[in-house]
Amino acid sequence: MKKKSVLLLVIVLCLSLFAGCGGTEEGASENTGSNGATNTTMETYTIQVAHGGAETTALHQGWLKFEELVEEASQGNIDVQIYGNQQLGGDREAIEGVQLGNITMACPSTAPLAAFNDAFYVLDIPFLFADRDSVYEKLDGEAGQVLLERLKENNIVGLGYWENGFRNLTNDEVPVREPSDLEGMVIRTMENEIHLAAFRELGANPTPMAFGELYTALQQGTVDGQENPYELIYATRFYEVQNYITETQHIYSAYVPIINKDFFESLPMEYKEIIRDSMEDATTYMRELAADNDAEFKNNMQETNEIIELTDDELQAFRDAMIPIVGMVEEIVGEELVNAFIN
């Protein structure tokens, strides 16, 4: 009987040890994630972020907020590394890098993004939005999500829309109040066929140029003017080499935070949720900061530059001159997508 008891005890102990082998893997430790779920993997990830903004911009500050939120929620298992000031190239290079997986994330403007996915040309229609409220209503709604879904065709996941701002015209020649004032003027635009066509409709001579070369080109008179939101005009000190700023607000430019699709889909579900939730909070933070900066920088530049605020009739003349651009965009993206944003 004693031998049978000992044998039974040995069998029980062996079964207990075998059952214990089905828990956490060797080398892993069990911890609780931000959503309360138990996470048994300690695999870490590095996210490289490329953007073109200076450290003082809302764009850079937004990414700092995203970094803080992601690293805290992932308990340091996701390491976010930010490379601003075009350290990894301009928007085109950053988009290509994300597409190929050489860069994890970026935040290009929608205008250069349209060269990769032509659906984004719809956002280049002049005077598409009247104010920020109408911008957010469309971009955060169904119409904006349609555009983000299209990016999957490019091996990219779009995570939302950040504030770049309404674009205004600067020049060093005359205080522009009507389209005829731009006749023959060399204006730098982004490398975007809709932007180029829009300024040709105004009688200007638009020319695409790398953003990093623009200050010197304005200073040397290679180009007469350019168009950008107030924050970028101020952050890049374009106001130092441009006398006049005309508040045309002709196009609203959004940034689009993007991430490599293969990388994103390889993440554990918990980490995907952390990235999306952190991006949502960072978006709110960034937009509020961008709006505050816009007002502050405009006020600062009023001390050194002549800012021309157009009357309703003067602004309507610019709208009327650019009407043909709507038809041009419809031919590229289709009438249905244009109507989704106009109506």
C-alpha positions in Angstrom: 0.0 0.0 0.0 2.9 2.3 0.8 4.4 1.8 -2.6 1.1 2.5 -4.3 0.7 5.8 -2.4 4.2 6.9 -3.4 3.5 6.1 -7.0 0.2 8.0 -6.9 2.0 11.0 -5.4 4.6 11.0 -8.2 1.9 10.9 -10.9 0.1 13.8 -9.4 3.3 15.9 -9.2 4.1 15.1 -12.8 0.7 16.2 -14.0 0.9 19.4 -12.1 4.3 20.3 -13.7 3.0 19.5 -17.2 0.0 21.7 -16.7 2.2 24.6 -15.6 4.1 24.5 -19.0 1.1 26.1 -20.7 1.6 29.6 -19.1 3.8 32.4 -20.1 6.7 31.6 -22.5 10.2 31.3 -21.2 11.8 34.8 -20.9 8.4 36.5 -20.9 6.7 38.1 -18.0 3.1 38.7 -17.4 1.8 42.3 -17.1 -1.4 44.1 -17.4 -1.9 46.4 -20.4 -3.6 49.8 -20.5 -6.9 48.2 -21.4 -6.9 45.9 -18.4 -6.0 42.8 -20.6 -3.1 40.6 -19.5 -0.2 40.9 -21.9 2.3 38.0 -21.8 4.7 39.4 -24.4 7.5 41.8 -23.7 8.5 42.3 -27.3 9.5 45.9 -28.0 8.9 48.1 -31.0 10.6 51.2 -32.3 8.7 53.8 -34.3 10.6 56.3 -36.4 8.6 59.5 -37.1 9.6 61.8 -39.9 8.2 65.3 -40.3 9.3 68.6 -41.8 8.3 71.0 -39.0 10.6 73.0 -36.8 10.7 72.3 -33.0 8.5 75.4 -32.3 5.6 74.3 -34.5 2.4 72.6 -33.4 3.3 69.8 -35.7 6.4 68.9 -33.7 4.7 69.5 -30.4 1.9 67.2 -31.5 4.4 64.4 -32.1 5.9 65.0 -28.7 2.5 64.5 -27.2 2.0 61.3 -29.2 5.4 60.0 -28.1 4.5 60.7 -24.4 1.1 59.0 -24.6 2.3 55.9 -26.5 5.3 55.3 -24.4 3.3 55.7 -21.2 0.5 53.4 -22.3 2.8 50.7 -23.6 4.9 50.8 -20.5 8.0 51.7 -22.6 7.5 48.7 -25.0 7.0 51.1 -27.9 9.9 53.6 -28.4 8.9 56.6 -30.5 11.8 58.4 -32.1 11.0 61.8 -33.7 13.0 63.3 -36.6 11.8 66.8 -37.4 13.1 69.6 -39.6 13.2 67.3 -42.7 16.1 65.3 -41.2 14.8 62.2 -43.1 13.8 64.2 -46.2 10.8 66.3 -47.4 7.2 65.1 -47.6 7.8 63.1 -50.8 10.8 61.2 -49.3 8.9 60.6 -46.0 5.8 59.2 -47.8 8.0 56.9 -49.9 9.9 55.8 -46.8 6.6 54.9 -45.0 5.3 53.1 -48.1 8.5 51.0 -48.3 8.8 50.5 -44.6 12.1 52.4 -44.3 10.4 54.9 -42.0 7.6 53.9 -39.7 5.5 57.0 -39.5 5.3 60.5 -41.1 2.9 63.4 -41.3 2.9 64.9 -44.8 0.6 67.6 -46.1 -2.2 66.4 -48.3 -0.9 68.1 -51.4 2.2 66.0 -51.8 0.2 62.9 -50.7 -2.0 63.4 -53.7 0.9 62.4 -56.0 0.7 58.9 -54.4 -3.0 58.6 -54.1 -5.0 61.0 -56.4 -8.1 60.9 -54.2 -6.4 63.5 -52.0 -6.6 66.0 -54.9 -10.2 66.7 -53.7 -8.7 68.7 -50.8 -6.9 71.0 -53.2 -10.1 72.5 -54.5 -9.8 76.3 -53.7 -12.1 77.7 -51.1 -13.5 74.2 -50.3 -13.9 75.1 -46.6 -15.2 78.2 -45.0 -13.7 77.7 -41.5 -12.2 75.2 -39.1 -15.6 73.8 -38.0 -16.5 72.9 -41.6 -13.0 71.4 -42.0 -13.3 69.1 -39.0 -16.9 68.1 -39.8 -15.8 66.7 -43.2 -12.3 65.4 -42.4 -13.4 63.6 -39.2 -16.6 62.4 -40.9 -17.4 59.8 -43.5 -15.8 61.8 -46.4 -12.5 62.1 -44.7 -12.4 58.4 -43.7 -13.0 57.4 -47.4 -9.7 59.2 -48.2 -7.8 57.4 -45.4 -9.1 54.0 -46.5 -7.7 54.7 -50.0 -4.2 54.9 -48.5 -4.2 51.2 -47.9 -3.7 50.8 -51.6 -0.3 52.4 -51.0 0.7 50.1 -48.1 -0.1 53.0 -45.7 -2.6 53.4 -42.9 -3.9 56.9 -42.4 -4.6 57.7 -38.7 -6.4 61.0 -39.0 -5.9 64.7 -39.9 -3.8 67.3 -38.1 -3.9 71.0 -38.6 -1.6 72.7 -41.1 -3.9 75.6 -41.8 -5.5 77.9 -44.3 -2.9 79.0 -46.8 -2.2 82.7 -47.3 -0.3 84.5 -50.0 2.9 86.5 -49.4 5.0 88.6 -51.8 7.6 91.3 -52.0 6.2 93.3 -54.9 2.7 94.8 -54.2 -0.1 94.5 -51.7 -2.3 92.0 -53.6 -6.0 92.7 -53.4 -7.3 91.2 -56.7 -6.2 88.5 -59.1 -4.8 91.0 -61.6 -2.2 92.0 -59.0 -0.6 88.6 -59.5 -0.2 88.9 -63.3 3.2 87.5 -64.2 4.4 87.2 -60.6 6.5 84.1 -59.8 4.9 82.3 -56.9 6.3 79.2 -55.3 3.8 76.4 -54.8 4.1 72.8 -53.7 4.7 70.2 -56.4 1.0 69.6 -57.0 -0.7 70.0 -60.3 -3.9 71.4 -58.8 -2.1 74.1 -56.9 -0.1 75.0 -60.1 -3.3 75.2 -62.2 -5.0 77.4 -59.6 -2.4 80.0 -59.6 -2.2 80.0 -63.4 -6.0 80.8 -63.3 -5.0 83.9 -61.3 -2.5 85.0 -63.9 0.6 84.2 -61.8 3.6 82.2 -62.9 3.7 79.3 -60.3 6.8 77.2 -59.8 7.3 74.2 -57.5 10.3 74.3 -55.3 11.6 72.3 -52.3 10.5 73.9 -49.1 14.0 73.9 -47.7 15.2 76.1 -50.6 12.4 78.6 -50.4 13.8 81.2 -47.9 16.9 81.7 -50.0 14.9 81.9 -53.2 12.7 84.6 -51.7 15.7 86.5 -50.3 17.5 86.4 -53.6 14.4 87.3 -55.6 14.4 84.0 -57.5 10.7 83.9 -56.7 8.4 86.8 -55.9 6.2 85.2 -53.4 4.8 82.0 -51.9 1.7 80.7 -50.0 1.5 79.0 -46.7 -0.4 79.0 -43.4 0.6 81.7 -40.9 2.5 79.3 -38.6 4.8 78.2 -41.3 5.3 81.8 -42.6 6.4 82.8 -39.1 8.3 79.6 -38.1 10.4 79.8 -41.2 10.8 83.6 -41.0 9.5 84.1 -44.5 8.1 87.4 -43.2 11.7 88.7 -43.0 12.0 88.6 -46.8 8.3 89.4 -47.8 6.7 92.7 -47.3 3.0 91.8 -47.9 0.8 89.0 -46.6 -2.7 88.7 -48.3 -5.2 86.7 -46.2 -6.6 84.7 -49.1 -7.2 81.5 -47.1 -7.5 79.9 -50.6 -6.8 76.3 -49.6 -6.9 74.5 -46.3 -4.0 72.2 -45.8 -4.2 69.3 -43.5 -1.3 67.0 -42.3 -2.0 63.3 -42.4 -0.3 61.1 -39.8 0.5 57.9 -41.6 2.1 54.6 -40.6 3.5 51.7 -42.6 0.6 49.2 -43.1 2.7 46.0 -42.8 4.2 47.3 -39.5 0.9 48.4 -38.1 -0.8 45.1 -38.9 2.0 43.1 -37.3 1.4 44.8 -34.0 -0.5 43.0 -31.2 -4.1 44.3 -31.0 -3.4 46.1 -27.7 -0.6 48.1 -29.3 -2.8 49.0 -32.3 -5.3 50.4 -29.9 -2.6 52.3 -28.0 -1.5 54.0 -31.2 -5.0 54.9 -32.4 -6.1 56.2 -28.9 -2.9 58.2 -28.5 -3.3 59.6 -32.0 -6.8 60.7 -31.2 -5.7 62.6 -28.1 -2.6 64.0 -29.8 -4.9 65.3 -32.6 -7.0 67.3 -30.2 -4.0 68.7 -28.5 -2.2 69.6 -31.8 -5.3 71.3 -33.4 -5.9 73.5 -30.4 -2.2 74.5 -30.3 -2.1 75.2 -34.1 -5.2 77.4 -33.8 -3.6 79.4 -31.0 -0.3 79.7 -32.9 -2.1 80.9 -36.0 -3.7 83.9 -34.1 -0.5 84.6 -32.2 1.8 84.6 -35.2 -0.5 86.7 -37.3 -0.5 89.3 -34.5 3.3 89.2 -34.3 3.7 89.7 -38.0 1.4 92.7 -38.1 4.2 94.6 -36.4 6.6 94.1 -39.3 4.5 93.3 -42.3 1.4 94.7 -44.1 -1.4 92.2 -43.7 -4.1 92.6 -46.3 -7.5 91.4 -45.1 -9.8 91.1 -48.1 -13.3 92.3 -48.3 -16.1 89.9 -49.2 -16.2 91.3 -52.8 -12.4 91.1 -53.2 -12.3 87.5 -51.9 -15.2 86.6 -54.2 -13.0 87.7 -57.2 -10.4 85.1 -56.2 -13.1 82.4 -55.8 -14.6 83.2 -59.2 -11.2 83.1 -60.9 -10.5 79.6 -59.5 -13.9 78.0 -60.4 -12.4 76.0 -63.3 -10.3 74.0 -60.9 -13.4 72.2 -59.6 -14.0 70.6 -63.0 -10.3 69.7 -63.2 -10.4 67.9 -59.9 -13.7 66.1 -60.9 -11.9 64.7 -63.9 -9.2 63.2 -61.7 -11.2 61.9 -58.6 -14.7 61.7 -59.9 -17.8 63.7 -59.3 -19.0 61.6 -56.4 -16.0 62.3 -54.2 -16.1 66.0 -55.0 -19.8 66.2 -54.1 -19.0 64.4 -50.8 -16.9 67.4 -49.8 -18.8 70.2 -51.4 -22.3 69.2 -50.3 
